[in-house]
Amino acid sequence: MVPEAKLDETDAGLVAAGPGWFVVNAGEARWVDRPGRGHSLPFTGWHDSEALALFPQLGVAIVVLEPGEPIGMYHWEADQEDFLVLAGEPLLIVEGEERQLRRWDFVHCPPGAAHMIVGAGGGPCVVLAAGSRQHAGEDCNGGAYTVDEAALRRGAGVPEETSDPARAYAHMPESRPTRYGGWLPG
């Protein structure tokens, strides 16, 4: 029998304190303020040490983006990643092509597919992100941040290829845990 995980109250909200099943409301959970990259609710761990210890198979997060904010830097991984648009009209950049997305669009990125999602449209975008953790703990999950003109135009690109996340995100302010600020649509 799998026990229920305890949820710890932190300054930024509730976080799983150990292994086991749990239920947490998005409005009560710990969010992460990522200046220039929106707000993220990493349900399955914020840092690699937390994520790999408690959630070694699958990463799941909700990301809220304002127009022009990328989820991250354009990259490919050795792991599968998938995205479901819950609200808004974000822009997908995949294999150098731009594709406008809308609510309920599902994006599947198999291993090796270079991609990024950028907030677009007239207001916030809400995206559910899920990905395998088979290569978690490796730089860029076994992949690389690659140079792409469309990603650079949209503020989601790197000027030179690297697998080092510290180099890819060196220009971005540091992320920090935060309490939920009402970013999800009613």
C-alpha positions in Angstrom: 0.0 0.0 0.0 1.4 3.4 -1.0 1.2 6.0 1.8 0.0 9.6 1.4 2.8 12.1 1.2 2.9 14.8 3.8 2.7 18.4 2.4 5.0 20.9 4.0 3.9 24.6 4.2 6.7 26.8 3.0 6.8 30.6 2.7 5.8 30.1 -1.0 3.1 27.4 -0.5 2.7 23.7 -0.1 5.3 21.2 -1.3 5.4 17.4 -1.1 7.7 16.5 1.8 8.4 12.9 0.7 7.3 10.0 -1.5 3.7 8.9 -1.8 0.5 10.1 -3.3 -1.0 13.5 -2.6 -3.5 16.1 -3.7 -2.5 19.8 -3.8 -4.5 22.7 -5.2 -2.7 25.0 -7.6 -3.7 28.1 -5.6 -2.1 26.6 -2.5 1.0 25.1 -4.0 4.5 26.6 -4.3 4.9 28.6 -7.5 8.2 30.0 -9.0 8.5 33.5 -10.3 10.8 33.4 -13.3 11.4 37.0 -14.5 11.2 37.1 -18.2 9.8 33.5 -18.4 6.5 33.9 -16.5 5.3 32.0 -13.5 5.6 28.2 -13.1 4.0 25.7 -10.8 6.4 22.7 -10.8 4.1 20.1 -9.3 6.9 17.5 -9.5 9.9 19.4 -8.0 11.6 22.7 -8.7 15.3 21.8 -8.5 16.8 18.6 -9.9 17.6 17.3 -6.4 14.0 17.6 -5.3 12.6 16.4 -8.6 14.8 13.4 -8.9 14.3 12.3 -5.3 10.5 12.4 -5.3 9.5 12.3 -8.9 12.1 10.4 -10.9 10.0 9.4 -13.9 7.8 12.4 -14.9 7.9 16.2 -14.6 4.7 18.1 -14.7 4.2 21.9 -14.4 1.8 24.7 -15.2 3.4 27.7 -16.8 1.7 31.1 -17.2 3.3 33.4 -19.8 2.6 37.0 -20.8 3.1 37.9 -24.5 6.7 37.7 -25.4 7.8 35.5 -22.5 9.3 32.1 -23.4 9.0 29.0 -21.2 12.7 28.6 -21.6 15.5 28.7 -24.2 15.1 26.9 -27.6 16.5 23.4 -27.2 16.1 19.7 -27.9 16.3 16.9 -25.3 16.9 13.2 -25.2 13.6 12.9 -23.4 10.0 13.4 -24.6 8.2 16.6 -23.7 4.5 17.4 -24.2 2.4 20.6 -23.8 -1.3 21.3 -23.5 -2.5 24.9 -24.0 -5.1 25.6 -21.3 -5.7 29.3 -22.1 -4.4 31.9 -24.5 -2.7 31.8 -27.8 1.0 31.0 -27.4 3.5 30.6 -30.2 5.3 27.3 -30.8 8.7 27.3 -32.4 9.6 23.8 -33.5 12.4 22.7 -35.8 12.8 26.3 -36.9 9.1 26.8 -37.8 6.6 29.1 -36.0 3.1 27.8 -35.3 0.4 29.7 -33.6 -1.4 27.6 -30.9 -4.8 28.0 -29.3 -6.6 26.7 -26.3 -6.7 22.8 -26.1 -3.9 22.4 -28.7 -1.6 19.5 -27.7 2.1 19.6 -28.7 4.2 16.5 -28.7 7.9 16.8 -28.9 9.7 13.4 -29.3 13.3 13.1 -28.2 15.5 15.3 -30.5 12.8 17.7 -31.6 14.1 21.3 -31.1 11.3 23.4 -29.6 10.1 26.3 -27.4 6.8 27.9 -26.5 6.5 31.7 -26.2 3.6 33.7 -24.8 1.7 35.5 -27.6 -1.7 37.0 -28.3 -3.6 39.6 -26.4 -3.1 38.3 -22.9 -1.7 35.6 -20.7 -1.2 32.0 -21.9 -1.5 29.0 -19.6 0.4 25.8 -20.6 0.5 22.4 -18.9 4.0 20.9 -19.5 4.9 17.3 -19.0 8.2 15.5 -19.7 10.1 12.3 -19.1 12.9 12.4 -16.6 15.0 9.6 -18.0 17.9 12.0 -18.7 17.2 14.5 -15.9 20.3 15.6 -14.1 22.3 15.7 -17.4 22.8 19.1 -18.9 19.7 20.0 -21.0 18.3 16.6 -20.2 20.8 15.0 -22.5 20.3 17.5 -25.3 21.4 21.0 -26.2 20.3 24.6 -26.6 20.7 25.3 -30.3 20.9 28.4 -32.4 17.7 29.2 -34.3 16.7 32.5 -36.0 13.0 32.3 -35.1 13.9 31.6 -31.5 16.3 34.5 -31.4 13.7 36.9 -32.9 11.3 35.8 -30.2 13.7 36.2 -27.3 13.9 32.4 -26.8 17.2 31.7 -28.5 20.9 31.3 -27.6 23.6 33.0 -29.7 25.8 29.9 -29.6 25.1 26.3 -29.1 25.6 24.9 -25.6 24.4 22.1 -23.4 25.1 24.1 -20.2 21.9 25.6 -18.7 24.0 28.2 -16.8 25.3 29.6 -20.1 21.9 29.4 -21.8 20.2 31.3 -19.0 23.0 33.6 -18.0 21.1 36.6 -19.3 18.0 35.8 -17.3 17.3 37.0 -13.7 17.3 34.2 -11.0 14.1 32.4 -10.4 12.6 32.4 -6.9 9.8 30.6 -5.1 6.6 32.7 -4.6 3.0 32.3 -3.4 0.3 32.0 -6.0 -0.7 35.5 -7.4 -4.0 34.8 -9.1 -2.4 34.1 -12.6 -4.8 31.3 -13.6 -8.0 32.1 -15.4 -11.2 31.8 -13.2 
